[in-house]
Amino acid sequence: MNGGNIRLLREEKGMTLNELAAQSGVSKSYISYIERGMQKNPSIAVLEKISTALGIDFIQLIETLNEPVKK
């Protein structure tokens, strides 16, 4: 899982880590762990909350996580 792609999606949406945490209900530290690759297996429920907050389809988020990290 390439959590760094969540960071890129978040930045493309112009969201800060604090904003994504507030809108998703997932803690800032947990999202940071996912983005930095320290948390490699977040639950489906967490990923659903993040995808909703980012305004993207859950399947699109999963596909993005399976791609190599974008630069």
CHARMM internal coordinates of N, CA and C (Angstrom, degrees):
IC EDIT
DIST 1 N 1 CA 1.4406
DIST 1 CA 1 C 1.5218
ANGL 1 N 1 CA 1 C 108.64
DIST 1 C 2 N 1.2930
ANGL 1 CA 1 C 2 N 116.21
DIHE 1 N 1 CA 1 C 2 N 131.39
DIST 2 N 2 CA 1.4535
ANGL 1 C 2 N 2 CA 121.76
DIHE 1 CA 1 C 2 N 2 CA -179.34
DIST 2 CA 2 C 1.5284
ANGL 2 N 2 CA 2 C 110.37
DIHE 1 C 2 N 2 CA 2 C -105.10
DIST 2 C 3 N 1.3222
ANGL 2 CA 2 C 3 N 115.75
DIHE 2 N 2 CA 2 C 3 N 84.50
DIST 3 N 3 CA 1.4576
ANGL 2 C 3 N 3 CA 121.70
DIHE 2 CA 2 C 3 N 3 CA -178.22
DIST 3 CA 3 C 1.5129
ANGL 3 N 3 CA 3 C 113.81
DIHE 2 C 3 N 3 CA 3 C -62.97
DIST 3 C 4 N 1.3357
ANGL 3 CA 3 C 4 N 116.73
DIHE 3 N 3 CA 3 C 4 N -21.87
DIST 4 N 4 CA 1.4569
ANGL 3 C 4 N 4 CA 119.65
DIHE 3 CA 3 C 4 N 4 CA 177.77
DIST 4 CA 4 C 1.5147
ANGL 4 N 4 CA 4 C 112.29
DIHE 3 C 4 N 4 CA 4 C -59.79
DIST 4 C 5 N 1.3261
ANGL 4 CA 4 C 5 N 116.47
DIHE 4 N 4 CA 4 C 5 N -24.32
DIST 5 N 5 CA 1.4599
ANGL 4 C 5 N 5 CA 119.06
DIHE 4 CA 4 C 5 N 5 CA 177.98
DIST 5 CA 5 C 1.5287
ANGL 5 N 5 CA 5 C 111.68
DIHE 4 C 5 N 5 CA 5 C -70.50
DIST 5 C 6 N 1.3229
ANGL 5 CA 5 C 6 N 117.92
DIHE 5 N 5 CA 5 C 6 N -25.59
DIST 6 N 6 CA 1.4696
ANGL 5 C 6 N 6 CA 119.89
DIHE 5 CA 5 C 6 N 6 CA 174.31
DIST 6 CA 6 C 1.5231
ANGL 6 N 6 CA 6 C 108.70
DIHE 5 C 6 N 6 CA 6 C -65.31
DIST 6 C 7 N 1.3188
ANGL 6 CA 6 C 7 N 116.61
DIHE 6 N 6 CA 6 C 7 N -42.20
DIST 7 N 7 CA 1.4658
ANGL 6 C 7 N 7 CA 119.76
DIHE 6 CA 6 C 7 N 7 CA 177.71
DIST 7 CA 7 C 1.5286
ANGL 7 N 7 CA 7 C 110.48
DIHE 6 C 7 N 7 CA 7 C -59.20
DIST 7 C 8 N 1.3198
ANGL 7 CA 7 C 8 N 116.60
DIHE 7 N 7 CA 7 C 8 N -44.24
DIST 8 N 8 CA 1.4577
ANGL 7 C 8 N 8 CA 119.76
DIHE 7 CA 7 C 8 N 8 CA -179.98
DIST 8 CA 8 C 1.5259
ANGL 8 N 8 CA 8 C 111.71
DIHE 7 C 8 N 8 CA 8 C -64.24
DIST 8 C 9 N 1.3326
ANGL 8 CA 8 C 9 N 117.08
DIHE 8 N 8 CA 8 C 9 N -41.29
DIST 9 N 9 CA 1.4684
ANGL 8 C 9 N 9 CA 120.13
DIHE 8 CA 8 C 9 N 9 CA 176.37
DIST 9 CA 9 C 1.5247
ANGL 9 N 9 CA 9 C 110.69
DIHE 8 C 9 N 9 CA 9 C -62.31
DIST 9 C 10 N 1.3146
ANGL 9 CA 9 C 10 N 115.46
DIHE 9 N 9 CA 9 C 10 N -43.17
DIST 10 N 10 CA 1.4725
ANGL 9 C 10 N 10 CA 120.42
DIHE 9 CA 9 C 10 N 10 CA 179.54
DIST 10 CA 10 C 1.5146
ANGL 10 N 10 CA 10 C 110.68
DIHE 9 C 10 N 10 CA 10 C -60.80
DIST 10 C 11 N 1.3274
ANGL 10 CA 10 C 11 N 116.44
DIHE 10 N 10 CA 10 C 11 N -45.35
DIST 11 N 11 CA 1.4650
ANGL 10 C 11 N 11 CA 120.53
DIHE 10 CA 10 C 11 N 11 CA -179.77
DIST 11 CA 11 C 1.5186
ANGL 11 N 11 CA 11 C 111.71
DIHE 10 C 11 N 11 CA 11 C -67.17
DIST 11 C 12 N 1.3425
ANGL 11 CA 11 C 12 N 117.63
DIHE 11 N 11 CA 11 C 12 N -36.77
DIST 12 N 12 CA 1.4626
ANGL 11 C 12 N 12 CA 121.02
DIHE 11 CA 11 C 12 N 12 CA 176.79
DIST 12 CA 12 C 1.5238
ANGL 12 N 12 CA 12 C 111.21
DIHE 11 C 12 N 12 CA 12 C -61.50
DIST 12 C 13 N 1.3284
ANGL 12 CA 12 C 13 N 116.07
DIHE 12 N 12 CA 12 C 13 N -32.83
DIST 13 N 13 CA 1.4732
ANGL 12 C 13 N 13 CA 121.59
DIHE 12 CA 12 C 13 N 13 CA 178.18
DIST 13 CA 13 C 1.5287
ANGL 13 N 13 CA 13 C 111.74
DIHE 12 C 13 N 13 CA 13 C -82.64
DIST 13 C 14 N 1.3326
ANGL 13 CA 13 C 14 N 116.54
DIHE 13 N 13 CA 13 C 14 N -2.86
DIST 14 N 14 CA 1.4601
ANGL 13 C 14 N 14 CA 120.52
DIHE 13 CA 13 C 14 N 14 CA -179.98
DIST 14 CA 14 C 1.5173
ANGL 14 N 14 CA 14 C 113.46
DIHE 13 C 14 N 14 CA 14 C 72.36
DIST 14 C 15 N 1.3218
ANGL 14 CA 14 C 15 N 116.59
DIHE 14 N 14 CA 14 C 15 N 27.17
DIST 15 N 15 CA 1.4597
ANGL 14 C 15 N 15 CA 120.94
DIHE 14 CA 14 C 15 N 15 CA -177.80
DIST 15 CA 15 C 1.5249
ANGL 15 N 15 CA 15 C 110.58
DIHE 14 C 15 N 15 CA 15 C -102.42
DIST 15 C 16 N 1.3162
ANGL 15 CA 15 C 16 N 114.73
DIHE 15 N 15 CA 15 C 16 N 142.90
DIST 16 N 16 CA 1.4606
ANGL 15 C 16 N 16 CA 119.96
DIHE 15 CA 15 C 16 N 16 CA 171.55
DIST 16 CA 16 C 1.5236
ANGL 16 N 16 CA 16 C 108.58
DIHE 15 C 16 N 16 CA 16 C -85.64
DIST 16 C 17 N 1.3064
ANGL 16 CA 16 C 17 N 115.41
DIHE 16 N 16 CA 16 C 17 N 167.24
DIST 17 N 17 CA 1.4611
ANGL 16 C 17 N 17 CA 120.46
DIHE 16 CA 16 C 17 N 17 CA 176.12
DIST 17 CA 17 C 1.5322
ANGL 17 N 17 CA 17 C 110.07
DIHE 16 C 17 N 17 CA 17 C -60.90
DIST 17 C 18 N 1.3278
ANGL 17 CA 17 C 18 N 116.65
DIHE 17 N 17 CA 17 C 18 N -39.88
DIST 18 N 18 CA 1.4690
ANGL 17 C 18 N 18 CA 120.95
DIHE 17 CA 17 C 18 N 18 CA 177.97
DIST 18 CA 18 C 1.5179
ANGL 18 N 18 CA 18 C 111.55
DIHE 17 C 18 N 18 CA 18 C -61.58
DIST 18 C 19 N 1.3330
ANGL 18 CA 18 C 19 N 116.98
DIHE 18 N 18 CA 18 C 19 N -42.33
DIST 19 N 19 CA 1.4653
ANGL 18 C 19 N 19 CA 120.77
DIHE 18 CA 18 C 19 N 19 CA -179.16
DIST 19 CA 19 C 1.5258
ANGL 19 N 19 CA 19 C 111.09
DIHE 18 C 19 N 19 CA 19 C -65.72
DIST 19 C 20 N 1.3375
ANGL 19 CA 19 C 20 N 116.54
DIHE 19 N 19 CA 19 C 20 N -43.54
DIST 20 N 20 CA 1.4644
ANGL 19 C 20 N 20 CA 119.44
DIHE 19 CA 19 C 20 N 20 CA 179.01
DIST 20 CA 20 C 1.5240
ANGL 20 N 20 CA 20 C 110.09
DIHE 19 C 20 N 20 CA 20 C -63.37
DIST 20 C 21 N 1.3052
ANGL 20 CA 20 C 21 N 116.93
DIHE 20 N 20 CA 20 C 21 N -41.21
DIST 21 N 21 CA 1.4645
ANGL 20 C 21 N 21 CA 120.29
DIHE 20 CA 20 C 21 N 21 CA 178.74
DIST 21 CA 21 C 1.5253
ANGL 21 N 21 CA 21 C 110.82
DIHE 20 C 21 N 21 CA 21 C -62.15
DIST 21 C 22 N 1.3191
ANGL 21 CA 21 C 22 N 116.52
DIHE 21 N 21 CA 21 C 22 N -45.77
DIST 22 N 22 CA 1.4660
ANGL 21 C 22 N 22 CA 120.52
DIHE 21 CA 21 C 22 N 22 CA -178.75
DIST 22 CA 22 C 1.5294
ANGL 22 N 22 CA 22 C 111.39
DIHE 21 C 22 N 22 CA 22 C -64.50
DIST 22 C 23 N 1.3190
ANGL 22 CA 22 C 23 N 117.29
DIHE 22 N 22 CA 22 C 23 N -42.19
DIST 23 N 23 CA 1.4632
ANGL 22 C 23 N 23 CA 120.86
DIHE 22 CA 22 C 23 N 23 CA -176.84
DIST 23 CA 23 C 1.5235
ANGL 23 N 23 CA 23 C 112.95
DIHE 22 C 23 N 23 CA 23 C -76.28
DIST 23 C 24 N 1.3305
ANGL 23 CA 23 C 24 N 117.03
DIHE 23 N 23 CA 23 C 24 N -27.62
DIST 24 N 24 CA 1.4644
ANGL 23 C 24 N 24 CA 119.70
DIHE 23 CA 23 C 24 N 24 CA -177.63
DIST 24 CA 24 C 1.5224
ANGL 24 N 24 CA 24 C 112.94
DIHE 23 C 24 N 24 CA 24 C -93.49
DIST 24 C 25 N 1.3299
ANGL 24 CA 24 C 25 N 116.68
DIHE 24 N 24 CA 24 C 25 N -23.31
DIST 25 N 25 CA 1.4527
ANGL 24 C 25 N 25 CA 119.74
DIHE 24 CA 24 C 25 N 25 CA -174.85
DIST 25 CA 25 C 1.5194
ANGL 25 N 25 CA 25 C 112.67
DIHE 24 C 25 N 25 CA 25 C 79.63
DIST 25 C 26 N 1.3338
ANGL 25 CA 25 C 26 N 116.53
DIHE 25 N 25 CA 25 C 26 N 11.54
DIST 26 N 26 CA 1.4595
ANGL 25 C 26 N 26 CA 122.66
DIHE 25 CA 25 C 26 N 26 CA 176.91
DIST 26 CA 26 C 1.5283
ANGL 26 N 26 CA 26 C 106.72
DIHE 25 C 26 N 26 CA 26 C -102.19
DIST 26 C 27 N 1.3040
ANGL 26 CA 26 C 27 N 117.76
DIHE 26 N 26 CA 26 C 27 N 138.04
DIST 27 N 27 CA 1.4630
ANGL 26 C 27 N 27 CA 119.59
DIHE 26 CA 26 C 27 N 27 CA -175.05
DIST 27 CA 27 C 1.5310
ANGL 27 N 27 CA 27 C 111.57
DIHE 26 C 27 N 27 CA 27 C -62.41
DIST 27 C 28 N 1.3151
ANGL 27 CA 27 C 28 N 114.05
DIHE 27 N 27 CA 27 C 28 N 148.67
DIST 28 N 28 CA 1.4649
ANGL 27 C 28 N 28 CA 121.41
DIHE 27 CA 27 C 28 N 28 CA 178.52
DIST 28 CA 28 C 1.5256
ANGL 28 N 28 CA 28 C 110.53
DIHE 27 C 28 N 28 CA 28 C -57.84
DIST 28 C 29 N 1.3144
ANGL 28 CA 28 C 29 N 117.23
DIHE 28 N 28 CA 28 C 29 N -43.07
DIST 29 N 29 CA 1.4643
ANGL 28 C 29 N 29 CA 120.48
DIHE 28 CA 28 C 29 N 29 CA -177.79
DIST 29 CA 29 C 1.5278
ANGL 29 N 29 CA 29 C 111.05
DIHE 28 C 29 N 29 CA 29 C -65.56
DIST 29 C 30 N 1.3273
ANGL 29 CA 29 C 30 N 117.56
DIHE 29 N 29 CA 29 C 30 N -38.68
DIST 30 N 30 CA 1.4576
ANGL 29 C 30 N 30 CA 120.65
DIHE 29 CA 29 C 30 N 30 CA -179.33
DIST 30 CA 30 C 1.5259
ANGL 30 N 30 CA 30 C 110.33
DIHE 29 C 30 N 30 CA 30 C -67.33
DIST 30 C 31 N 1.3332
ANGL 30 CA 30 C 31 N 117.37
DIHE 30 N 30 CA 30 C 31 N -43.25
DIST 31 N 31 CA 1.4644
ANGL 30 C 31 N 31 CA 120.25
DIHE 30 CA 30 C 31 N 31 CA 177.18
DIST 31 CA 31 C 1.5188
ANGL 31 N 31 CA 31 C 109.81
DIHE 30 C 31 N 31 CA 31 C -62.24
DIST 31 C 32 N 1.3132
ANGL 31 CA 31 C 32 N 117.06
DIHE 31 N 31 CA 31 C 32 N -41.45
DIST 32 N 32 CA 1.4568
ANGL 31 C 32 N 32 CA 121.02
DIHE 31 CA 31 C 32 N 32 CA 178.01
DIST 32 CA 32 C 1.5187
ANGL 32 N 32 CA 32 C 111.14
DIHE 31 C 32 N 32 CA 32 C -60.07
DIST 32 C 33 N 1.3362
ANGL 32 CA 32 C 33 N 117.14
DIHE 32 N 32 CA 32 C 33 N -42.44
DIST 33 N 33 CA 1.4672
ANGL 32 C 33 N 33 CA 120.64
DIHE 32 CA 32 C 33 N 33 CA 177.49
DIST 33 CA 33 C 1.5272
ANGL 33 N 33 CA 33 C 111.05
DIHE 32 C 33 N 33 CA 33 C -60.74
DIST 33 C 34 N 1.3298
ANGL 33 CA 33 C 34 N 116.50
DIHE 33 N 33 CA 33 C 34 N -41.12
DIST 34 N 34 CA 1.4673
ANGL 33 C 34 N 34 CA 120.26
DIHE 33 CA 33 C 34 N 34 CA 178.35
DIST 34 CA 34 C 1.5296
ANGL 34 N 34 CA 34 C 109.82
DIHE 33 C 34 N 34 CA 34 C -63.83
DIST 34 C 35 N 1.3228
ANGL 34 CA 34 C 35 N 116.49
DIHE 34 N 34 CA 34 C 35 N -48.55
DIST 35 N 35 CA 1.4653
ANGL 34 C 35 N 35 CA 121.01
DIHE 34 CA 34 C 35 N 35 CA -177.66
DIST 35 CA 35 C 1.5263
ANGL 35 N 35 CA 35 C 112.27
DIHE 34 C 35 N 35 CA 35 C -61.18
DIST 35 C 36 N 1.3234
ANGL 35 CA 35 C 36 N 116.83
DIHE 35 N 35 CA 35 C 36 N -35.22
DIST 36 N 36 CA 1.4669
ANGL 35 C 36 N 36 CA 120.93
DIHE 35 CA 35 C 36 N 36 CA -178.07
DIST 36 CA 36 C 1.5277
ANGL 36 N 36 CA 36 C 113.18
DIHE 35 C 36 N 36 CA 36 C -89.21
DIST 36 C 37 N 1.3346
ANGL 36 CA 36 C 37 N 116.84
DIHE 36 N 36 CA 36 C 37 N 1.40
DIST 37 N 37 CA 1.4550
ANGL 36 C 37 N 37 CA 120.48
DIHE 36 CA 36 C 37 N 37 CA 177.58
DIST 37 CA 37 C 1.5119
ANGL 37 N 37 CA 37 C 114.52
DIHE 36 C 37 N 37 CA 37 C 79.31
DIST 37 C 38 N 1.3271
ANGL 37 CA 37 C 38 N 116.99
DIHE 37 N 37 CA 37 C 38 N 11.70
DIST 38 N 38 CA 1.4601
ANGL 37 C 38 N 38 CA 120.48
DIHE 37 CA 37 C 38 N 38 CA 178.93
DIST 38 CA 38 C 1.5364
ANGL 38 N 38 CA 38 C 110.87
DIHE 37 C 38 N 38 CA 38 C -81.89
DIST 38 C 39 N 1.3161
ANGL 38 CA 38 C 39 N 116.76
DIHE 38 N 38 CA 38 C 39 N -27.18
DIST 39 N 39 CA 1.4611
ANGL 38 C 39 N 39 CA 123.06
DIHE 38 CA 38 C 39 N 39 CA 175.36
DIST 39 CA 39 C 1.5216
ANGL 39 N 39 CA 39 C 106.18
DIHE 38 C 39 N 39 CA 39 C -111.35
DIST 39 C 40 N 1.3183
ANGL 39 CA 39 C 40 N 116.22
DIHE 39 N 39 CA 39 C 40 N 105.41
DIST 40 N 40 CA 1.4558
ANGL 39 C 40 N 40 CA 120.84
DIHE 39 CA 39 C 40 N 40 CA -173.05
DIST 40 CA 40 C 1.5225
ANGL 40 N 40 CA 40 C 113.49
DIHE 39 C 40 N 40 CA 40 C -97.09
DIST 40 C 41 N 1.3206
ANGL 40 CA 40 C 41 N 117.99
DIHE 40 N 40 CA 40 C 41 N -5.54
DIST 41 N 41 CA 1.4546
ANGL 40 C 41 N 41 CA 119.98
DIHE 40 CA 40 C 41 N 41 CA -175.15
DIST 41 CA 41 C 1.5294
ANGL 41 N 41 CA 41 C 112.02
DIHE 40 C 41 N 41 CA 41 C -139.86
DIST 41 C 42 N 1.3414
ANGL 41 CA 41 C 42 N 117.67
DIHE 41 N 41 CA 41 C 42 N 62.17
DIST 42 N 42 CA 1.4684
ANGL 41 C 42 N 42 CA 118.74
DIHE 41 CA 41 C 42 N 42 CA 177.83
DIST 42 CA 42 C 1.5247
ANGL 42 N 42 CA 42 C 110.37
DIHE 41 C 42 N 42 CA 42 C -68.73
DIST 42 C 43 N 1.2976
ANGL 42 CA 42 C 43 N 116.13
DIHE 42 N 42 CA 42 C 43 N 153.58
DIST 43 N 43 CA 1.4688
ANGL 42 C 43 N 43 CA 120.44
DIHE 42 CA 42 C 43 N 43 CA -178.50
DIST 43 CA 43 C 1.5256
ANGL 43 N 43 CA 43 C 110.91
DIHE 42 C 43 N 43 CA 43 C -70.28
DIST 43 C 44 N 1.3145
ANGL 43 CA 43 C 44 N 114.70
DIHE 43 N 43 CA 43 C 44 N 161.03
DIST 44 N 44 CA 1.4652
ANGL 43 C 44 N 44 CA 120.64
DIHE 43 CA 43 C 44 N 44 CA 176.60
DIST 44 CA 44 C 1.5253
ANGL 44 N 44 CA 44 C 109.61
DIHE 43 C 44 N 44 CA 44 C -61.28
DIST 44 C 45 N 1.3181
ANGL 44 CA 44 C 45 N 117.25
DIHE 44 N 44 CA 44 C 45 N -38.72
DIST 45 N 45 CA 1.4687
ANGL 44 C 45 N 45 CA 120.73
DIHE 44 CA 44 C 45 N 45 CA -179.56
DIST 45 CA 45 C 1.5266
ANGL 45 N 45 CA 45 C 110.91
DIHE 44 C 45 N 45 CA 45 C -60.81
DIST 45 C 46 N 1.3337
ANGL 45 CA 45 C 46 N 117.08
DIHE 45 N 45 CA 45 C 46 N -41.99
DIST 46 N 46 CA 1.4655
ANGL 45 C 46 N 46 CA 120.93
DIHE 45 CA 45 C 46 N 46 CA 178.99
DIST 46 CA 46 C 1.5229
ANGL 46 N 46 CA 46 C 110.00
DIHE 45 C 46 N 46 CA 46 C -65.43
DIST 46 C 47 N 1.3268
ANGL 46 CA 46 C 47 N 116.87
DIHE 46 N 46 CA 46 C 47 N -44.90
DIST 47 N 47 CA 1.4674
ANGL 46 C 47 N 47 CA 120.05
DIHE 46 CA 46 C 47 N 47 CA -179.64
DIST 47 CA 47 C 1.5315
ANGL 47 N 47 CA 47 C 111.49
DIHE 46 C 47 N 47 CA 47 C -64.85
DIST 47 C 48 N 1.3243
ANGL 47 CA 47 C 48 N 117.43
DIHE 47 N 47 CA 47 C 48 N -34.85
DIST 48 N 48 CA 1.4658
ANGL 47 C 48 N 48 CA 120.75
DIHE 47 CA 47 C 48 N 48 CA 176.06
DIST 48 CA 48 C 1.5267
ANGL 48 N 48 CA 48 C 110.73
DIHE 47 C 48 N 48 CA 48 C -64.07
DIST 48 C 49 N 1.3256
ANGL 48 CA 48 C 49 N 116.84
DIHE 48 N 48 CA 48 C 49 N -42.44
DIST 49 N 49 CA 1.4669
ANGL 48 C 49 N 49 CA 120.55
DIHE 48 CA 48 C 49 N 49 CA 178.44
DIST 49 CA 49 C 1.5244
ANGL 49 N 49 CA 49 C 110.74
DIHE 48 C 49 N 49 CA 49 C -63.11
DIST 49 C 50 N 1.3211
ANGL 49 CA 49 C 50 N 116.61
DIHE 49 N 49 CA 49 C 50 N -41.92
DIST 50 N 50 CA 1.4672
ANGL 49 C 50 N 50 CA 120.67
DIHE 49 CA 49 C 50 N 50 CA -179.89
DIST 50 CA 50 C 1.5180
ANGL 50 N 50 CA 50 C 110.31
DIHE 49 C 50 N 50 CA 50 C -66.64
DIST 50 C 51 N 1.3305
ANGL 50 CA 50 C 51 N 117.60
DIHE 50 N 50 CA 50 C 51 N -43.77
DIST 51 N 51 CA 1.4633
ANGL 50 C 51 N 51 CA 119.76
DIHE 50 CA 50 C 51 N 51 CA -179.33
DIST 51 CA 51 C 1.5266
ANGL 51 N 51 CA 51 C 110.89
DIHE 50 C 51 N 51 CA 51 C -63.55
DIST 51 C 52 N 1.3195
ANGL 51 CA 51 C 52 N 117.74
DIHE 51 N 51 CA 51 C 52 N -40.08
DIST 52 N 52 CA 1.4614
ANGL 51 C 52 N 52 CA 121.28
DIHE 51 CA 51 C 52 N 52 CA 178.00
DIST 52 CA 52 C 1.5229
ANGL 52 N 52 CA 52 C 110.52
DIHE 51 C 52 N 52 CA 52 C -62.85
DIST 52 C 53 N 1.3209
ANGL 52 CA 52 C 53 N 117.11
DIHE 52 N 52 CA 52 C 53 N -45.20
DIST 53 N 53 CA 1.4698
ANGL 52 C 53 N 53 CA 121.13
DIHE 52 CA 52 C 53 N 53 CA -179.82
DIST 53 CA 53 C 1.5267
ANGL 53 N 53 CA 53 C 111.23
DIHE 52 C 53 N 53 CA 53 C -64.83
DIST 53 C 54 N 1.3298
ANGL 53 CA 53 C 54 N 116.92
DIHE 53 N 53 CA 53 C 54 N -33.24
DIST 54 N 54 CA 1.4650
ANGL 53 C 54 N 54 CA 120.48
DIHE 53 CA 53 C 54 N 54 CA 178.71
DIST 54 CA 54 C 1.5282
ANGL 54 N 54 CA 54 C 112.10
DIHE 53 C 54 N 54 CA 54 C -80.32
DIST 54 C 55 N 1.3306
ANGL 54 CA 54 C 55 N 116.48
DIHE 54 N 54 CA 54 C 55 N -11.61
DIST 55 N 55 CA 1.4545
ANGL 54 C 55 N 55 CA 120.84
DIHE 54 CA 54 C 55 N 55 CA -179.96
DIST 55 CA 55 C 1.5163
ANGL 55 N 55 CA 55 C 113.05
DIHE 54 C 55 N 55 CA 55 C 73.35
DIST 55 C 56 N 1.3423
ANGL 55 CA 55 C 56 N 116.04
DIHE 55 N 55 CA 55 C 56 N 31.80
DIST 56 N 56 CA 1.4613
ANGL 55 C 56 N 56 CA 119.95
DIHE 55 CA 55 C 56 N 56 CA 177.89
DIST 56 CA 56 C 1.5248
ANGL 56 N 56 CA 56 C 109.39
DIHE 55 C 56 N 56 CA 56 C -125.00
DIST 56 C 57 N 1.3117
ANGL 56 CA 56 C 57 N 115.95
DIHE 56 N 56 CA 56 C 57 N 157.75
DIST 57 N 57 CA 1.4472
ANGL 56 C 57 N 57 CA 122.61
DIHE 56 CA 56 C 57 N 57 CA 178.64
DIST 57 CA 57 C 1.5282
ANGL 57 N 57 CA 57 C 109.92
DIHE 56 C 57 N 57 CA 57 C -65.98
DIST 57 C 58 N 1.3192
ANGL 57 CA 57 C 58 N 116.27
DIHE 57 N 57 CA 57 C 58 N 142.53
DIST 58 N 58 CA 1.4610
ANGL 57 C 58 N 58 CA 121.64
DIHE 57 CA 57 C 58 N 58 CA -179.62
DIST 58 CA 58 C 1.5251
ANGL 58 N 58 CA 58 C 111.16
DIHE 57 C 58 N 58 CA 58 C -56.19
DIST 58 C 59 N 1.3268
ANGL 58 CA 58 C 59 N 116.87
DIHE 58 N 58 CA 58 C 59 N -44.37
DIST 59 N 59 CA 1.4716
ANGL 58 C 59 N 59 CA 120.88
DIHE 58 CA 58 C 59 N 59 CA -179.36
DIST 59 CA 59 C 1.5282
ANGL 59 N 59 CA 59 C 110.33
DIHE 58 C 59 N 59 CA 59 C -62.87
DIST 59 C 60 N 1.3122
ANGL 59 CA 59 C 60 N 116.86
DIHE 59 N 59 CA 59 C 60 N -38.55
DIST 60 N 60 CA 1.4692
ANGL 59 C 60 N 60 CA 120.59
DIHE 59 CA 59 C 60 N 60 CA 177.50
DIST 60 CA 60 C 1.5305
ANGL 60 N 60 CA 60 C 109.91
DIHE 59 C 60 N 60 CA 60 C -61.71
DIST 60 C 61 N 1.3166
ANGL 60 CA 60 C 61 N 117.07
DIHE 60 N 60 CA 60 C 61 N -41.34
DIST 61 N 61 CA 1.4651
ANGL 60 C 61 N 61 CA 120.23
DIHE 60 CA 60 C 61 N 61 CA 178.30
DIST 61 CA 61 C 1.5273
ANGL 61 N 61 CA 61 C 110.49
DIHE 60 C 61 N 61 CA 61 C -62.84
DIST 61 C 62 N 1.3156
ANGL 61 CA 61 C 62 N 116.91
DIHE 61 N 61 CA 61 C 62 N -45.28
DIST 62 N 62 CA 1.4658
ANGL 61 C 62 N 62 CA 120.92
DIHE 61 CA 61 C 62 N 62 CA -179.96
DIST 62 CA 62 C 1.5287
ANGL 62 N 62 CA 62 C 110.11
DIHE 61 C 62 N 62 CA 62 C -60.96
DIST 62 C 63 N 1.3269
ANGL 62 CA 62 C 63 N 116.94
DIHE 62 N 62 CA 62 C 63 N -44.07
DIST 63 N 63 CA 1.4667
ANGL 62 C 63 N 63 CA 120.28
DIHE 62 CA 62 C 63 N 63 CA 178.85
DIST 63 CA 63 C 1.5275
ANGL 63 N 63 CA 63 C 110.84
DIHE 62 C 63 N 63 CA 63 C -61.54
DIST 63 C 64 N 1.3286
ANGL 63 CA 63 C 64 N 116.30
DIHE 63 N 63 CA 63 C 64 N -40.73
DIST 64 N 64 CA 1.4595
ANGL 63 C 64 N 64 CA 121.05
DIHE 63 CA 63 C 64 N 64 CA 178.62
DIST 64 CA 64 C 1.5189
ANGL 64 N 64 CA 64 C 111.32
DIHE 63 C 64 N 64 CA 64 C -62.75
DIST 64 C 65 N 1.3152
ANGL 64 CA 64 C 65 N 116.61
DIHE 64 N 64 CA 64 C 65 N -38.48
DIST 65 N 65 CA 1.4624
ANGL 64 C 65 N 65 CA 120.81
DIHE 64 CA 64 C 65 N 65 CA -179.35
DIST 65 CA 65 C 1.5260
ANGL 65 N 65 CA 65 C 111.80
DIHE 64 C 65 N 65 CA 65 C -68.69
DIST 65 C 66 N 1.3103
ANGL 65 CA 65 C 66 N 117.05
DIHE 65 N 65 CA 65 C 66 N -21.81
DIST 66 N 66 CA 1.4552
ANGL 65 C 66 N 66 CA 120.95
DIHE 65 CA 65 C 66 N 66 CA -179.83
DIST 66 CA 66 C 1.5195
ANGL 66 N 66 CA 66 C 112.71
DIHE 65 C 66 N 66 CA 66 C -90.47
DIST 66 C 67 N 1.3321
ANGL 66 CA 66 C 67 N 117.65
DIHE 66 N 66 CA 66 C 67 N -5.58
DIST 67 N 67 CA 1.4599
ANGL 66 C 67 N 67 CA 121.90
DIHE 66 CA 66 C 67 N 67 CA 177.75
DIST 67 CA 67 C 1.5127
ANGL 67 N 67 CA 67 C 109.55
DIHE 66 C 67 N 67 CA 67 C -85.98
DIST 67 C 68 N 1.3568
ANGL 67 CA 67 C 68 N 117.01
DIHE 67 N 67 CA 67 C 68 N 157.08
DIST 68 N 68 CA 1.4635
ANGL 67 C 68 N 68 CA 119.10
DIHE 67 CA 67 C 68 N 68 CA 172.14
DIST 68 CA 68 C 1.5304
ANGL 68 N 68 CA 68 C 109.29
DIHE 67 C 68 N 68 CA 68 C -59.37
DIST 68 C 69 N 1.3187
ANGL 68 CA 68 C 69 N 116.44
DIHE 68 N 68 CA 68 C 69 N 151.55
DIST 69 N 69 CA 1.4654
ANGL 68 C 69 N 69 CA 120.43
DIHE 68 CA 68 C 69 N 69 CA 179.75
DIST 69 CA 69 C 1.5155
ANGL 69 N 69 CA 69 C 109.36
DIHE 68 C 69 N 69 CA 69 C -60.16
DIST 69 C 70 N 1.3332
ANGL 69 CA 69 C 70 N 114.96
DIHE 69 N 69 CA 69 C 70 N 127.51
DIST 70 N 70 CA 1.4538
ANGL 69 C 70 N 70 CA 120.98
DIHE 69 CA 69 C 70 N 70 CA 178.34
DIST 70 CA 70 C 1.5285
ANGL 70 N 70 CA 70 C 108.50
DIHE 69 C 70 N 70 CA 70 C -75.43
DIST 70 C 71 N 1.2906
ANGL 70 CA 70 C 71 N 116.62
DIHE 70 N 70 CA 70 C 71 N 151.23
DIST 71 N 71 CA 1.4777
ANGL 70 C 71 N 71 CA 120.20
DIHE 70 CA 70 C 71 N 71 CA 178.32
DIST 71 CA 71 C 1.4963
ANGL 71 N 71 CA 71 C 109.66
DIHE 70 C 71 N 71 CA 71 C -110.30
END
COOR INIT
IC SEED 1 N 1 CA 1 C
IC BUILD
